[in-house]
Amino acid sequence: MSITGENDASVPGMDFGHAREGLSSAEVRGRMAAGRINSVPTATSRSVGEIVQANVFTLFNGVVGGCFILLLVLGQWRDALFGLSAVSNSLIGIVQEYRAKLSLDRLAILQAARNTVIRNGARELISSEDLVPDDLVVLNAGDQVMADLVLLDGGGLEVDESLLTGESEPVPKQGGAVLLSGSLILAGNGRAAVLRVGPETFAYRLAAEARRFSLVTSEIRRGLEKVFTVITWLLLPTALLLTNAQMQDQGGWAGAMGSGRWIPAVVGAVAGIMAMIPLGLLLMTSVAFAVGGLRLARRKVLIQELAAVEVLARVDVLCLDKTGTLSSGAIVFDAIHDVGTARTAGWRQALEWFGAHADASSTAAAIGAAFPVQEPLREDGSVPFSSARKWSSVTFAPESAASGAWILGAPDSVLASPGCADAHGKAAALASSGLRTLVLAHLPAPMPPDAAEAGLPPGLVPVLLLTFRESIRGDAAATLDYFRRQGVTVKIISGDDPRTVTALAREVGFGGGVAYDSRVLPEDPVLLEETVESHSLFGSVTPSQKRDLIQALKRRGHTVAMTGDGVNDVLALKEADLGIAMDSASPATKAVARLVLLDGRFERLPTVVDEGRRAISNIERVSLVFLSKTVYATVISVVTGILLLAFPFLPRQLSALDGLTIGLPAFFLALQPGGQRYAPGFLRRSLAFAVPSGIITALCVLAVSAYGQLWGGHTLQSAQSAATMTLGLVAAWILVMASRPLNRVKALILAGMYAGLVLLFTVPLTQDFFRVEWPPAGLLGVSVAAAAAGCGAIELVGRLTHRPPASSGEPGLGPLTLEPDPGEGDGGIAGQSDGPASR
């Protein structure tokens, strides 16, 4: 299938008067001066300044930065350490987008190459960037077409357009045909005139739509953005309430401002405000993604964007290009088939000659691999292959074991005579199964001298049929079976003939399905959605149709991953939720893909799924802790502000608890191995636990603080110490709930947290620095009782809001259990286990 209908040499604007001598130096300089050269603009995506501005000048960073500077000015640097978290988040965002920008800026359809041109009547070897319109290019087998050309002469070329169309079949080209940039000359030679250069070429126009920066569609990212939006709206009114309460507690606005007591009031207000912002959650999310990226890099998987490790874990449709993904693109010999008559002696020697011929095509090379030369025979003449004739021949001497003429070619061309009807029917049946089919025929007499022009003489005897197939990647079938077991729908979307797609699909386990011919795809969006939903195999798909099919799947609510290696896949990879490129992919394909399999091993994809699950599972655990903290900090701040109470904690006390019950444990939780099958609804599940748990925690703390300050007759320091102890115990139980099911590492983390809480209240140095004391007996009893009630209530919340049990494939906050440390494994298919969350 050709991708262009331009077969007329009379292309408007072309000057064919240079067909012999080529352009002169003066003509080349004139075209270059006019900017008509084969280079493309490189400006893509956002500039570095725009990237920095987008990641630094945000509302949250403004609030955090303002509070950070305020505390530094007031000399309270110990309470301003939260600024480091904000800086880290901004740096990670800048680096992430800048790396993506570099990939896009390097977007190139063509590999660096040089071309032979005729200028001033002589051949010159020039850089492809120096090609200008009307240049006369000399083409030989193995050359890559670096601009859009018009073939002027030559005995016919075989052109590989798979990078542009995805179709692995060579395309014959005769004089007057258009050769598109990105094509590869497989066989033949000739001369061509440059038709279009630079941004006007087909390949550049195809990739232009992909030269835009966009982020992976991450559910975690969207969920956190919603949370931060709500917090942003709550910050200002809460800040006003809390500031007023702290000033009133210090003797009113006038008294506080006059006595200097406004400084601790401001510090307390800042502590309450900053406690509401889950800055560490952003950092831990980035850490979890980054660790997943590093683990995958060790397995030769390049992550272009960190959030990509999440997306494949929730993909429910995986679309595959055939060539370069399921198959290696190489042609291999399949089998020989009899045609109903005895095989003529010498057939093997004839195949050995065709396979060893110096100008062998990829198909003939496959014959050579299957039939290596045992003993060379003397030939008396040969006719080279031509895409117009679709056959080649060799004549051996009469005294040789393979005397006579042997013809190898397409059945339609070689078996055209009436006496070959049976053999032609068998060839057609084999071809209909998707196998590439050739026929070997024999002519007892020498080949007539004019056969190349006059055609094959009568009297040909069909000897046998040969079939060929594409080389299937050894890991393809097992990897596809893995995704089927995971409930992921697999679809093959290929530019190849539907019969070829059908044959390959059978080899990789698709059963008896027949590929849909995309030349008759419906244009109506609704019908297109129904078609792509009901079919798994598609052939003869154009680049734009690949994109349309991906869009149709997304409109149906699917999360879609797409693999590919050619320029024809660029638009689809860009449109998919997750684009995956193979190692053999074109530079453009790798630039727009989010994942690149650097060693081309398709079996790496299950490893990516596991890392995505690991990241999501750990981030969800961490989010339970951070969001619970945001809820109880908000409730405490609002209630304190409304009731005009002193804030229950000093900033340093709150920092100590954050470090013990959230910061350090969350960091280690974000690095934990393992992970369960992902289920949509990350934010809903997190908030279902975090909101009631945060409210319960806030009520426990407020009750102890109010009792200590108002009814117990205790000092402010005692009341704050009791509130700190209560919050530490209840927040620690939230961490226990988020860590389930426990393993040895998690148990050690929790044990360390409780040990830290004990040390906080018993070591004189920490008691003095954080201004905590062991509460009096009565207040201690109230604190412990409130903490016990809070932990019990949170346990109940966890059991009521937990996700379905492990047998349904989704982890939950179940009973306290201890599991062994899961092994890292190698991510391969062998021994692959879904763990306790398997369906």
N, C-alpha and C positions, 0 to 999 in steps of 0.2 A: 504494500500500500504506500503510495507516495503522499506526501503531505502538502503538495502544491500542485495546482493545475497549470502552472506556467511552463508550457513546453514549446512555446514559440520563440525562435531566436530573434524575432523582430521586436525586441523589448524597447519601448519608448525611451529615448534618452541615451541609448547605447551607441557607441561609435565603433563599428566593426572594420573600419579602414586600417586598424592597427593589427589585424589578425596575423600578419607575418613579421613585422618589425617590432611590434610593441610600441610603447610610448617613448617619446624622447625625454631627455633630462629636463628640457624646458617645460614640457607638458606636465611632467611630474611635479616640478616646482610650482607651477601655476595652480595645480589642484591642491597641493599642500598649503599654499598661501591662502587659499579660499577655505581652509579648514576641512577639506574633504579627505580625511585620512581614517584609517581603520582603528581608531581609539575611541574609548567610551568615557563619558564623565563618571567620576567616582563619588560624587557627593551623595550621601545617603543618610537616612535617619536624622537624629538630632545632633546638634553640635555638642562639643564637650561642655561649653558654657551652659547650654540648655539642659544637659544631663545633670550638671552640678546644681543648677537652679531648681530643677524639679525634685531632687532628692534632699536638698538642704532647706530650702525656703518653704516649709510646710507649716501648717497651723500648730501641729503638735511640737515640732522642733522650736517654733516660736515661743510656746508656753514653757517648754523645758529650758530653752536657752535663757529666757527672761528670769525664771526662778534661779537658775544656776548662777547667773551674773549677780543677782540680788544677794544671794547667800555669800558669794565671794566678797562683795562690797562690805557686807556686814561682818566679815571675818569668820563666818561659820563654814569653813571649807570642809569640815568633817561631814557635814550634812549635805554637801553638794556633789557627792560622788556619783549621783544618778546621771550627771552630765556625760560621763564616759559611755554609758549605754546608748545615749542618743547619738553621740559621735560615731560609735561603732555601727549603729543601724544605717546612718547616712553613708558611711564609707562602703559598707557592703552593697547598698543599692547602687552607688556610683560605679563601683568596680564591676558589678554584674551587668549593668547596661552598657558600660564602656566596652566590655568584652564582646557583647552582642554587636555593638556598633562596628568594632574592628572586623568582625566576621562579615557583616553586610558590606562594609567598604571594600573588602577584598573580593566581593562577589564577582566572579568571572565565569563566563560560559565556556571559554576555550582555554585549553592548556597553552602555555607559552610555546611557540613554534616559529619556524622560519619557512619561507616559501621561495620556490624558484620561479622567477619571472623573466620575461624577455623585454629588455629595454635597450633602445638604440641598436636593435638588431642582435644583441648578445644576451646570453643568459646571466642572470645575477641572483645571488642568494641574499634575501632581505628579511628583516623582521616582519612578522605579520602586521605589526602596527603601522608599517610604512606602506602598506597596500593602499592604492588610490583607485577611484573608479576608472574603468577602461583598461586597467593593467592586464597584461596577458600572462596568465599563470600556467605553468607546466605541472601537470598532475601525473603521479605514479602511484602504484599500489603502496598502501601504508601511509599516504599523506592525509592530513586532516584539513578539511576545508575551513579556512579562517575568515572568509567573507562570503556573501551571497554571490555566486558565480553563474554564468551561462556557458554551458559546454559547447565549444565551437566545433571540435573534430575529435577523432579517436575511434577506435574499433568497438566502442561500447564499454561502459564502466559498470562495476558492481559497487554499490554504495551502501554503507551501513548507516542508517538514520535512527538507530535505536535510542541514541541520546535525546533525540527530538521527538520521536513517536513512541518509543518503547517497543516497537516491533523488531524482532530479531532477524527476520527474513531480509536478505540483501535486496536492494531495489535496483533494477537495471536502468541505466541512463544512456540515452543516445544524444547525438548532436542536437542542440536547441533546448535541451532540458536544463532546468534550474537546479543548481547544487546549493544547498543551504548551509550556512555556517554551523559548525558543530558536527557535520557529517564526516565519515571516514571512508577513504577509497580502499576497497577490499581487493579489487582486481581490475586490470586494464590500465590504459594510460591515454592521455590526450591533453588538449589545451583548452583553457576557458578564460573568458573575459570577466573582470570584476563588475558586478552589477550594483551591489549596495555594500557600503562599509559602515563601521561604527554603529551608532545608535539606530541606523536604518535597517540593520540586518534582522533576519527573522529571529535568531537566537536571542539577541538583545531585547527585542520587543516582547518575546515570550517571558523573559525573566524580569522585565521592568516592573511588573505588578508586584513581584516579590521583594523589591528593593525598598521595603518600608519596615521600620522597627515595630514590633508588637510583642507584648508579653504573653507568656503561656497563660491559658485560662485556668487559674488555680482556685479551687473551691476554698482552700484554707486562706489564701490571700483575700478572696472576696469576703469570707466570713469575718476575718480580722478587721477588714476595712469597715464593715457594718458596725462592729463593736466600737471601733475608734470614732466613728461618726457620732454614735450615741453619747460616748464619753465627752466628746468635744462640746456637744450642746449642754452637757451637765456641768462642765468645768466652771464657767463664769458665774452662774447663780450660786453654785456650791462654794466657790472661792469667796464670794461676797458674804454669804452667810457665815462661813467659818472665820473669816477675818474679823467680822463684827463681833462674833462670840468671843474670840481671843482678846480683842481690845476691851470688851466689857469685863472679862474676867480679870484684866489687869487694872481695873479701876475706871473704866470708861475711856472714851477716845481722848478727852482733854487730859485726864490724869495720866494715861499711858504715854501720850506724846510729850507731856511736860516732865515726866520723871525718867524717861528713857526705857520704860518697861515695854514700849512698843516693839523693841527688837525681838524679845522672846515670843511676843504675840505673833509677829510676822513669821518667825521661824516655825512656830506651831502651825500656822495657816499653810505655809509652803509644804510642810510635812504631810498634812492632810490632802492637799491637792496632788502632790506627786504620788502618793499612795494609790490614787485613783487610776493613774496611767500605767498600764501593763507594759512598760518599756522592755522589760526582760523577756516578755513573750515574743516580741519581734526578733530579739537577738537569738533566743533559743530556737525559733523557727528557722532562722538563717543558718544557725549552727547545725541543726538536724539535716537540712538540705545539703549543706556543704560537706558534712561527713559522708552522706550518701554519695555525693559526687566524687569524693576522694576514693571511696571503696570501689565505685564503678570504674574509675580511671585505672585502678590496678588490674581490672579485668578487661582493659582495652575498650572501654565505653566512654566516649567523650560527652560530657554534659555541657551544652551551650548555655543553658539557663537552669539555675538551681532547682526551681520549682518543677522542672520536667520530671524529676524522680517521683513526684506525687501523681502526675497525670496518668502515667501508664498503669499505676495501681488501681485506678478507677475507670480505665477504658473498658467499654463493653462491645466495641466493634473495632476489629483490626483489619485494615485494608492493605493488601499487598500488591505491589507490582510484581509481575512474573520474572522478567529478565533482570538478572542481577540480584534478586532477592531470594526467590525460591530456586531459580536456576542460575548457573554461573554464566550463562550466555554462550558457552562453548557448545559446538555441535559434536556429538559422539555417535559412532556407528551403533546401530541397533541390531539388525539381523539381515540375512539374505533369505529370499523367498523364491521358490520354484514357480515357473510359469506354466507347468503342465507337460513340458517336454524334457528330454534328457539334456543335462548341461553339456554344452560344447566344451571339448577339451581345451585347456589353455585359459579358462576364465580367470583362474586365480592369478596367473602371470599378468593378465591384462589389468586386473585390479591393482596389482602391485605397481605397475607402470603409472597408472592414473594417480595413485597415492603418492608416488615419489616424484611426480613432475615438478619442475622448478617453479612453475606458475600456478601451483595448486591453490584452489580456493579453500575456504574453511571446510567445506564438505569433502573435497578431495583429501584434505589433510586428515580428516577423520578416517577416511579409507586407508590412508597410509599408516595410521596408528593401528588399525585392525589387521592390515595385510602388509607387513613389512617386506621389503624386497629380499628374496632368497637368492635369486640368480638373475642378474640383468640380462635382458634380451635385446638383440639388435633391431632397431626400428627402421622401417623404410619410408617413413613419413608420418606426419601428424597434423591435425587441424586443431588449433587452440579453441578454448571455450569462448563463446560469445553470448552475451545476454540476448541478442537478437535471435541467434540460432537455437540457443538453449541446449547445445550438445558440443562435445569434443570427441576426437577420435585419434586412434593410433593404428598404424599398419605395421605388422611384423613380417619378417622375411619368410618365404615359403618353407624353408627348411627348419624353422623354429617350432617349438612346442605349441606356440599360440599363433600359428600362421593365419594370415588374413587380416581384415580390418575389424577393429573393435570400437564400438560407439557407446559412450556413456552420456546420458542426458535425461531431460525431463520426459516422462512418459507421453505427454501430449504431443511432443515434437518428434520423438523417435518412433513411436508406435502408431503413426498416423495411417499406415497402409491397412487395407481391409483384412489381410491375413493375420493381423495382430490384435484382433478384437478381444479375444479371451484374455490375453496378457494385459491389454489396456483396461479391461474391467477389473482385474485383480489389483492393478496399480491404483485405480480410482478408489477401490474399497480401502486400501491401505492409507491413501491420502486422506480419506474422509475421517479416519480415526485420529488425525492430527499429526501423523508421522510424515516427515519429509521423505519423499520417495523418488528414487532414480531407477532407470532401467539400463542394464548392460545388454547390448545386442551385438551380433556377429555377422559379418559379411565375408563369405568365403573368398571372394575376390578382393584385390586391392581397392582402396578407396579411389574413386575417380578424381582427377586433378581439379575439376571445377566444382567439387561437392560443396566447398565453402560458400560458393555463390549460387549454384544451381539447386542445392538441397541434397538430401540423402537419396541414394539410388534405391530402386525396388529390390526385393529379395533379402531384406534384413531378417535375421532369425533372433527373436527374443531369447535370451539365455537365462537371465534371472533378474529379480527386483531387489533393490537395496533400500532399506529404511534407516532413517537417522532420527535422533531425538536430541533435545537439549539436555545438557548435563545437570541433573538435579543435585542441589546441595545435600550432603549427607545428613545434615541435622534438620532439614526442613520438615519431614513428616513427624518426627518426635516433638519438635517445637510447636507445630500446629496442634498436635494432640494435647499438649500441655494447656494451650489456650482454650481448647474446647472443654477440657475438664474444669477449667476455671470459669466456665460460663461466658466466655468471650466469643462473639460471633466473628468468624473469619471470612473475608471476602477477597477474591482475586480480581483486580482491576488492571487489565493489560491492553496494550496497543496491538498485541498479536492477533492473528486470525482466531476466531472463536473455536475452531476445531483444534488448533494447537493448544489453546488454553484448556480445553476440555481434556485432552490427552494428558497434559501435565497435572491437572487437578486430580485425575484418577491415581497417578503415581504418588501423590502426597496425601492420599486418604480422603478425597472429597466424594468418593463413591461414584454413582452413575449420573451425577448432575451434568447438564449441558450448558455451555457458556452462552450468555445472552449476547446477540449481535448488536453492539452499541450504535451501529449506523442507523438503527430504527428506534433509538431511544425517544420516548415522548418528550415534547417540549413543555407541556403543561406541568407546572411544579408539583401539583398534587399527584398526577399520574407518575411522575418521575419518582416521587417519594415511595409510592406503592411498589414501583418496579424494583427499586434498589432494596426495599425491605424484603421482597419475596424472592430475590435471586442472589446467589452467592458468587457466581462466576460471570465476568464480563470481558468480552473480547472486542477488538477494533475500537478501543476507546481513545479519543483524541485528548490532548492536554486540557482543553477547556471542559470537556465532558468529565474528566477525572475530578476537576474542581467542583462541577455541578453535582456529581454524585456524593462527594463529601458534604457539601452544603445541604443536600437533601437528607442525609443521615442525621446531621446536626439538628435540622428542623424537626426531626422526629424525636428529639430528646436524647440522642445517643452521644456518648463521649467517644470520639473517633481518633484512632492512631493510624498513620499512613506510613508505609515504608516505600522507598524508591531509590534509584540511583541515577536516573537520567534527567536531562533538562525538561523532558516532557512531564516529569513528576513535580516540578517546582511549584506550580500553582496549587496542586493538591496538597503538597506538604505544608505550604504556607497556610492553607485554609483549615487543615486538620487541627484538632486540639493538641496533637503531638506528632511532629514530623520526625521520622527516623531514617537516616541515610546509611547506606552500606559503605564499606571501604572503597569500593570501585566507583563511587558516585562522582559525578561531575562537580567541579568547584561550586557552581551555583547551588546544586542540591545540598551539599554539605553546609553551605553558608546559611540556608534558610531552615535546615533541620535543627531540632532541639537536641536530638541524640545522634551520635555518629558511632557506628560499630567499626572501630578502627581496624580490627582484624577480619572483618567481614563474616564473623561467625553468628549466624542467625540464632543459634542456641543461647546467645547472651541475653536475649529478651526476657526469659524467665528470671534471670538475675536482676534485671532492672525492675521487674515487678516486685521482687522481694525487697529491694531497697526502697521502692516507693511505699510499700506496706510498712516497712520499718520506720520510715520518716513520718508517715501519717500517724501511725500508732503512738510514736513517742511525742509528736507535737500535740496530739489530742490529750495525752496524759498531762503534759506540761500546761496545756490550756486550761484544764480543770483547776489547777492550782492558781494560776495567774488570774483567771477570770473570777474565781471565788474571792481572791484578795481584792480585786477591783470592786466587787459588789460590797464586801463588808467595809472597805475603806470609804466608799461612797455613802453607805448608810450611816456609819459612825460620824462622818463629817457633816452630813445633812442634819441628823438628830442633834448633834452637839451644837450646830449653828442655830437651830430653831430654839432649843432649850437654854441657850446661852451658858453652856457648861464649858469647863476647861477641857481641852483636848486630852483624851485618856493617856496619851503617850508623849514622851519626848521624842524628837526626831531620831536621836541615836538609839533609843529603845526599839523604835519601829524598824530601823535599819538592821539592828541585830536580829530581830525576828525574821525579817525578809531574807537575810543571809542564811539563817538556820533552817527555816521551814519552806523557803521558796527558791532562793537564788542558787546555792550550791547543789541541793538535791535535784532541782530542775535541770541543771546543766548535765549531771550524770544520767538522769532519766532520758534526756534528749539523745544520748549516745548509746542507749541500750540496744542490743541485737533483738532479732525477732520481730514479729508483726503479723497481724491477722488480715484476713480478707477485708478490703475496704467496703464500707457501705455509705452511700450518700447521706448527708445531714450532719456534717461535722459541727456546725454552729448550733444547730438545734439540740444535739446531744450534749454538747459542752454546757450550754446555758441551762438545760434542764436540770443539771446537777449543780452548776456554779451559783445560780441565783438563789435557790432555797438554802444551800449550804452557806453562802455569804450572808444571807439575812440572819440565819441561826447564829452564826459566829458573832455578828454585830450585836445581836440582842444579848448574848452571853456577856460580851465585853462591856456593853453599856450598863447592864444590870450590876455587874461587879463594881464598875467605876462609880455609878450613882450611889450604891450602898456605901462604898468607902468614903466618898466625898460628902454625902448629904446626911446619911443616917447612922453610919458606924462611928462617927467621931474620930476618924483616923486622919493622919496627915496626908497631904497631897502626894508625897513620895510613896507612902504606903499604898495609897489607892492606885497610883500609876504602876507600882510593882505588881499588885494583885491583878490589874488589867493586863499587864504584860504577860504574867504567868498564864492567865486564862486564854489569851489569844494564842500563846505559844502551844498550849496543849491541844486546843481545838484545831488550829491550823495544821499541826502535826498530823492529826487524824485525817484531815482532808488529803494530805500527802500520802498517807497510808492507803486511802481509798483509791487515789489516782494511780498508785503503783501496782495494784493488783492486776493479774496474779503475780505473786512475789517469786523471785528467785534469790539465790544467795547474794548476788551483788546488790539487789534492791534492799534485801534485809540488812545488809551492812550499812547501806546509805541511811536507812531509817534509824538503825541503832546509833549511828554517829550523830544524827540529828537530835535524838533524845539525850544523848550524852552531852551534847553542846548546851541544851537547855538547862541541864543540871549544873554544868560548870558556870553558866551565866549567873545563876543565883547563889552559888556557893564559893566561888573563887573571889577573894577580896579585891584583886585587881580589876576583874570584870564588874564586880559590884560597884566599885568606885567610879569606873569610867562610864558605865551605862546608867549609873544612879538607880540601881535596883537593890532591893533588900528582901530578905525572907519575911513575908507578910505576918502580922500578928495572928495568933491562933484562930480567932473568930473570923477574921477576914480571909485567912488561908482556907478555912472550911468552906466559906461561901465561894471562893475561887475554884476550889476543887469540885464542889458540887455543880457549879455552873458549867465547868469544863466537861464533867462527866455527862451532864444532861445534853450539852451541845454535841459531844461525840456520839451519844446514842441517837440523837435526832438525825445527825448527818449519816450515820450508818443506815438508818431507815430510809432516808432520801436516796442513798446510793442503791439500795435494794429495789426501791420503787421506780427509779429512773434508769436502771441499767438496761443496756441493749440486750437483744435476744441472746440466749446461751450459745456456747461455742459450737454446738451441734448444728446450728443454723448458719454458721460462718461469720458471726459478728461478735467481737469480744465485748465484755461488759464489766461492770463493777460488782463482781460476784463475791462470795464468801472469801475469807482470808485463807489463801492456800499458798503452798510453797512449791515451785516447780524448778527442775534442774535448769542450769544455764543452757540455752539453745546454742547449738554449734553454728559456726559461721558458714561451713560448707563452701562449695566452689561455685554455686549458682548454676550448675549444669543441669541437664535433664536427668541424668542417671542419679537415682536416689533422691529425686525431688520430692519433698514432703510439704504438705500444706499446713502442718502443725496442728495444734488443737482447734484451730478455727475452720478446718476443712468442712465443706458441705458433704 
